[in-house]
Structures are given as structure tokens and as C-alpha cells.
Amino acid sequence: MFWQIIMVVFVMVFSISETYAESCSGRGIELQVLGSGGPEVQDKRASSGYVIWQDGKARILIDCGGGSALRFGQSNAQMTDLHVGLFTHFHVDHAADFPVLVKSSFFEDRTRPLPVFGP
């Protein structure tokens, strides 16, 4: 079941073009775009970052480019709720804010490891 969800997410991630930092509705499974920009600052968007919500809790983080950590906080997501972090690749516009989120987990009393996977 987990891998089926991952496959659905990847299809959804690459077909979405708008960015929102609003909280998700809290029911079922939802994909939230934290950022869909690239490495340019002139595009005025956070770089690539996505959260999969399950029943109102952020469960999966996919990429975490520049600006994504701010959007993560604005969405009311909690590091303590995350089950896994996934990276499509390690370019700066997909991974730059990940250390910020890892550090923030110290302030949220995260007590379990966060598995992280990538290429």
C-alpha cells in the first residue's frame, strides 16, 4: 500500500503547477505544493517541495528546495508527524532547505528517526 501511494504521488507531483501554503482540509490523502520554482530568485516562488498529508497530518516530504521550509511552517505541518523524506535528486533547488527542517525537529521534540531516501 505504501509504494502504491508513492507512485500516485509522483504522478500528481509532476502534473501540478501552482503553489499554495494553505493548510490542507484534514481528511483523506492530499498533496500540498510547498514550492514549484527553480533555482532562480526572480520567479518569486519557493523551490521544489511537496508534502503528502494523511488525515490532517504531514506524513511524507518530497524534496525541500529553498523556501520550502518556510512554506512547511506556514502550512502548519509538524516535523514530528513526518514518516519519511524523499528526494527526486540532490540539486540545490530540491534539497537546500532540508537542513533547516532537520534542525527544526529539535524544537518539536521529534523522538524517532526520519528515514530519508533518494537516488
Secondary structure, DSSP 8 states (H G I E B T S, - for coil): -HHHHHHHHHHHHTT------S---SSSEEEEEEE-B-S-STT-S-BSEEEEEETTEEEEEEEE-TTHHHHHHHTT--GGG--EEE-S---HHHHTTHHHHHHHHHHTT--S---EE--
